[in-house]
Amino acid sequence: MNPHPLFCSNIACPSRGKENAGNIRPHDTRRERWRCTTCGKTFSGRQGTPFHRLRTDERIVTQVLTLLACGCPLQAIVAAFGLDERTVKNWYSRAGRHCEQVHEALVASQPMDLAQVQADEVRVRMQRRLLAWMAMAIAVPSRLWLGGVSSDRRDKNLIQALAEKVKSCACFAPLLLLTDGLKSYVTAWRKVFRSPVRTGKRGRPQMLAWPSVIIGQVVKRYCKGRVVDVDQRLVQGSIQELLPLLSEEKKINTAYIERLNATFRARLGCLLRRTRSLARRQETLTAGMYLVGCLYNFCTPHRSLSIFSTTFSTTKGPRDRRVERTPVTPAMAAGLTGHVWTVGEILFYRVAPPPWIVPKKRGRPPSKKRDLTIPTHQQLVTV
């Protein structure tokens, strides 16, 4: 039986997406099928997961996806498990699309106090001499990966799409945005972080900028491939607003997003500078990015976030003490979950569809109700 919460995913069902509503009953325990008492439809417990309609054992699929998300080469997995390369690629794309839905449901739809956000873009080499760009953002206090966008061009559309993802995760609170010297970031931050002022009048409402958004830039100057100077700029905001939002270094930097880029380069073969594991399509790059990012948020404990506690033993003496380390993931630090997730929990998580809305009745409503006490013409004729 499936231990995860179940709900009806039928679009026409009034009880769709409702967990623990009492409308789900077992239909076939051998094949793990369930039935909704509201609409009468049956569905599989794997529906909405990468395992739907797969005949391979779930443990093997989970092991393969874990190795892929940790940077294991595809050829090594094919040789070790005896699988077809096209099968592994199919699992990879399925898991990537599923992790993207999980990220949108658990991270992007819950506004949080991010405090400080760093963003950067990575150039990706693809086959047939093609280039792609992947822009990502991270919340510094919790080390939470806020999402990423891939495009074939490094233009304002790519930066603005990343800014929209950051805004979907942020609440109306003081926020520090740090990037490199690309001018598109400043324009995108100022354009996205605005709220409409509703006055009830017709036409487009006026957009009011968030008053507590501070923008900073780190401009590096190179000479013969080496950094010779770093210029820290405060583009928007004041020093008094900047100081409480800075990290432990107490200076403007982009070190955390650069470390995250190094993590993604180690786990995604197509991001390496000299590799033969190049991606052919942009969809493959996006699937790998969300698979690695989702496992980084929920399944990977961060050493800088760990909680250390000291316990003393009374049996061996008062001097015998033991330091225990509690692992903490970025999702736990952000308050999204209370435990370290396994890869199986991520892959088995079913994203609930939007709640059912009663459809509106079409047509003109009746002008007045008919008085049943007065007989109609047809009634008089029949009498």
C-alpha positions in Angstrom: 0.0 0.0 0.0 1.1 3.6 -0.7 2.0 5.3 2.6 1.9 8.8 1.1 -1.2 11.0 1.2 -3.6 10.1 -1.7 -6.0 12.4 -3.5 -8.1 12.2 -6.7 -6.4 13.8 -9.6 -9.5 13.7 -11.9 -10.0 17.2 -13.3 -13.8 16.9 -13.4 -14.0 15.6 -9.8 -15.3 18.0 -7.1 -12.9 16.3 -4.6 -9.7 16.6 -6.6 -6.6 17.5 -4.8 -8.1 17.0 -1.3 -6.0 15.0 1.1 -7.5 12.9 3.9 -11.0 13.8 2.7 -12.3 10.2 3.1 -13.1 9.8 -0.5 -10.3 7.4 -1.4 -10.9 3.6 -1.0 -8.7 0.6 -2.0 -9.7 -0.8 -5.4 -7.0 -3.4 -6.1 -4.3 -3.9 -3.5 -2.2 -6.2 -5.7 -1.8 -3.7 -8.4 -1.9 -0.7 -6.0 -5.0 0.9 -7.5 -7.4 3.2 -5.6 -10.9 4.4 -6.2 -12.5 7.8 -5.6 -16.0 7.5 -4.1 -17.0 11.0 -5.4 -16.4 10.5 -9.1 -16.1 6.7 -9.2 -12.8 6.8 -11.1 -9.9 4.5 -10.3 -6.3 5.5 -10.5 -2.8 4.1 -9.7 -0.8 5.0 -6.6 2.1 5.8 -8.9 0.1 8.3 -11.0 1.8 11.7 -10.9 5.3 10.2 -10.2 8.2 9.1 -12.5 7.3 5.5 -11.7 3.9 5.6 -13.4 3.6 2.8 -16.0 7.2 1.6 -15.5 7.8 -2.1 -15.1 11.3 -1.8 -13.6 11.7 -2.2 -9.9 11.3 1.1 -8.0 14.6 0.5 -6.1 16.6 0.2 -9.3 15.1 3.4 -10.7 15.8 5.3 -7.5 19.4 4.1 -7.4 20.0 5.1 -11.0 18.5 8.5 -10.5 20.5 9.0 -7.3 23.7 8.2 -9.2 22.8 10.5 -12.0 22.0 13.4 -9.6 25.4 12.9 -7.9 27.4 13.2 -11.2 27.9 9.5 -12.1 28.5 9.1 -15.9 25.7 7.6 -18.0 28.0 5.1 -19.6 29.0 3.7 -16.1 25.3 3.3 -15.1 24.6 1.4 -18.4 27.6 -0.9 -17.9 26.8 -1.5 -14.2 23.1 -2.1 -14.4 22.8 -3.6 -17.9 20.2 -1.1 -19.0 19.6 0.6 -22.3 20.9 4.1 -22.7 17.6 5.4 -24.0 15.8 3.9 -21.0 18.1 5.7 -18.5 17.6 9.0 -20.5 13.8 8.5 -20.3 14.0 8.1 -16.5 16.2 11.2 -16.3 13.7 13.4 -18.2 10.8 12.0 -16.2 12.5 12.7 -12.9 13.5 16.2 -14.0 10.0 17.2 -14.9 8.7 15.7 -11.7 11.2 17.6 -9.6 10.3 20.8 -11.3 6.7 20.3 -10.3 7.8 19.5 -6.7 9.9 22.7 -6.6 7.0 24.8 -7.8 4.7 23.3 -5.3 6.9 23.3 -2.2 9.4 26.2 -2.8 8.1 28.7 -5.3 4.5 28.8 -4.0 5.4 29.7 -0.4 6.7 33.3 0.2 9.6 33.4 2.7 11.8 35.9 4.3 14.9 35.4 2.1 16.9 38.3 3.6 19.8 38.0 1.1 19.7 36.5 -2.5 22.6 36.0 -4.8 22.2 35.3 -8.5 24.5 34.3 -11.3 24.5 32.6 -14.7 26.6 29.7 -16.1 27.5 29.1 -19.7 26.8 25.6 -21.0 28.4 23.9 -24.0 26.0 21.8 -26.0 26.5 19.5 -29.0 26.6 20.8 -32.6 28.6 23.8 -31.4 25.7 25.3 -29.6 25.8 27.4 -26.4 23.2 27.8 -23.7 22.9 29.8 -20.5 21.6 28.7 -17.1 20.8 31.4 -14.5 20.2 30.4 -10.9 19.6 32.1 -7.5 20.2 31.1 -3.9 19.0 32.4 -0.5 22.1 32.9 1.6 20.9 32.4 5.2 19.2 29.1 4.5 21.4 28.1 1.4 18.1 27.3 -0.4 18.2 27.0 -4.2 15.4 29.2 -5.4 15.2 27.9 -9.0 16.8 28.4 -12.3 16.1 29.3 -15.9 17.8 28.1 -19.1 17.9 29.8 -22.4 20.0 29.8 -25.6 20.8 33.5 -25.2 22.1 35.6 -22.3 19.6 38.5 -22.6 17.1 40.4 -20.5 14.4 37.8 -21.0 16.6 35.2 -19.2 17.4 37.6 -16.3 13.8 38.7 -15.9 12.5 35.1 -15.8 15.0 34.4 -13.0 13.8 37.6 -11.2 10.2 36.4 -11.4 11.2 33.1 -9.8 12.9 34.9 -6.9 9.9 37.2 -6.4 7.6 34.1 -6.2 9.6 32.9 -3.2 10.0 36.2 -1.4 7.6 37.9 0.9 7.2 41.6 1.5 10.2 42.1 3.8 13.7 43.7 3.6 15.7 42.0 0.8 19.2 42.3 -0.4 19.9 41.3 -4.1 23.5 40.7 -5.0 24.8 39.9 -8.6 27.8 40.5 -10.8 28.3 43.5 -13.0 25.7 42.6 -15.6 23.4 45.6 -16.2 20.3 43.5 -17.0 20.0 42.4 -13.3 19.5 45.9 -12.0 16.8 46.6 -14.7 15.1 43.2 -14.0 15.1 43.6 -10.2 13.6 47.1 -10.4 10.9 46.0 -12.9 9.9 42.8 -11.2 9.8 43.8 -7.5 6.8 46.1 -7.8 3.2 45.7 -6.6 0.1 47.1 -8.4 -1.9 49.8 -6.6 -5.6 49.0 -7.0 -7.9 52.0 -7.1 -11.0 50.5 -8.7 -10.7 52.6 -11.8 -10.5 51.2 -15.3 -7.1 50.7 -17.0 -3.7 49.4 -15.9 -3.0 50.0 -12.2 0.0 52.0 -11.1 3.0 49.8 -10.1 4.6 50.8 -6.8 8.2 49.6 -6.1 9.0 47.7 -2.9 10.6 50.2 -0.5 12.9 47.7 1.3 14.8 46.2 -1.7 18.6 46.8 -1.7 20.6 46.0 -4.9 24.3 45.4 -4.9 26.9 44.4 -7.5 30.3 42.9 -7.5 32.4 43.9 -10.5 35.6 42.0 -11.1 38.4 43.2 -13.2 40.7 40.7 -15.0 44.2 40.9 -16.3 45.6 37.9 -18.2 42.9 35.6 -16.9 43.3 36.6 -13.2 41.3 38.8 -10.9 43.2 42.0 -10.2 40.5 44.2 -8.6 37.0 43.8 -7.1 34.7 46.7 -7.0 31.7 46.5 -4.6 28.8 48.8 -5.6 25.6 49.7 -3.8 23.2 50.4 -6.7 20.0 50.9 -4.6 19.5 51.5 -0.9 21.5 52.9 1.9 24.3 51.7 4.1 22.0 51.6 7.2 19.6 49.2 5.3 22.5 47.1 3.9 24.4 46.2 7.1 21.6 44.1 8.8 21.2 42.0 5.7 24.8 41.1 5.1 26.1 37.7 5.8 28.9 36.7 8.2 31.6 38.3 6.0 30.0 41.7 6.4 30.7 42.7 2.8 29.1 42.5 -0.6 30.1 39.3 -2.4 28.8 36.5 -4.6 30.7 33.7 -3.0 27.6 31.6 -2.1 26.2 31.4 -5.6 29.7 30.6 -7.0 29.9 27.7 -4.6 26.5 26.5 -5.7 27.7 26.8 -9.4 30.6 24.5 -8.4 28.2 22.0 -6.9 26.1 21.9 -10.0 29.2 21.5 -12.2 30.3 18.5 -10.1 26.9 16.9 -10.4 25.9 17.8 -14.0 28.2 16.3 -16.6 27.1 18.8 -19.3 28.4 21.8 -17.2 32.0 20.6 -17.1 34.4 22.7 -19.1 36.0 19.7 -20.9 33.6 16.8 -21.1 32.0 14.4 -23.6 28.7 14.4 -21.7 27.2 17.3 -23.6 23.5 17.9 -23.7 21.7 17.9 -27.1 18.5 19.7 -26.1 17.7 22.5 -23.7 15.0 20.3 -22.1 17.7 17.9 -21.0 19.6 20.7 -19.3 16.5 21.9 -17.5 15.6 18.4 -16.3 19.1 17.9 -14.9 19.1 21.3 -13.3 15.8 20.7 -11.4 16.8 17.1 -10.4 20.1 18.2 -8.9 18.5 21.3 -7.4 15.6 19.5 -5.7 17.9 16.9 -4.2 20.2 19.6 -3.1 17.4 21.4 -1.2 15.7 18.4 0.5 18.2 15.5 0.5 21.6 17.1 1.0 22.6 18.2 4.5 24.7 21.3 4.5 27.7 21.4 6.8 27.4 25.1 7.6 23.8 24.6 8.7 24.4 21.6 11.0 23.5 21.9 14.6 26.1 20.7 17.1 25.2 19.7 20.7 27.3 18.5 23.5 26.2 15.7 25.8 27.9 14.5 29.0 28.0 10.9 30.1 27.2 10.1 33.7 28.3 6.5 33.7 31.9 7.1 32.4 32.6 10.2 34.4 31.9 14.0 34.3 34.8 14.7 31.8 33.4 12.3 29.2 31.5 14.4 26.7 30.3 13.8 23.2 29.6 16.2 20.4 26.6 15.2 18.3 25.9 16.7 14.9 22.3 17.1 13.6 22.2 17.3 9.8 20.2 20.1 8.4 19.2 20.6 4.8 18.5 23.9 3.1 14.8 23.1 3.1 14.9 22.4 6.9 16.7 25.7 7.5 14.0 27.6 5.4 11.2 25.9 7.4 9.8 23.9 4.5 10.2 20.5 6.2 11.3 19.0 9.5 13.5 16.0 8.4 16.0 15.0 5.8 14.2 13.6 2.8 15.3 10.5 0.9 15.4 10.4 -2.9 12.5 8.0 -2.8 10.4 10.5 -0.9 11.1 13.1 -3.6 10.2 10.8 -6.4 7.0 9.5 -4.8 5.7 13.0 -3.8 2.5 13.6 -5.7 1.7 17.2 -6.5 -2.0 18.0 -5.9 -3.9 19.6 -8.7 -5.7 23.0 -8.1 -8.9 22.8 -6.2 -12.2 22.3 -8.0 -14.2 25.4 -8.8 -17.9 25.2 -9.4 -18.5 26.1 -13.1 -20.6 29.2 -13.8 -23.9 28.8 -15.5 -24.0 30.1 -19.0 -26.9 32.0 -20.5 -29.1 34.9 -19.4 -30.7 34.5 -15.9 -34.6 34.5 -15.7 -36.1 37.9 -15.3 -38.7 36.8 -12.7 -40.0 33.6 -11.2 -43.1 32.1 -12.6 -46.2 32.2 -10.3 -47.4 28.6 -9.9 -50.8 29.7 -8.5 -51.9 31.2 -11.9 -52.7 28.4 -14.4 -50.9 28.6 -17.7 -52.5 28.4 -21.2 -51.5 24.8 -21.6 -53.1 23.9 -18.3 -56.4 25.5 -19.3 -56.5 23.7 -22.6 -55.9 20.3 -21.0 -58.7 21.0 -18.5 
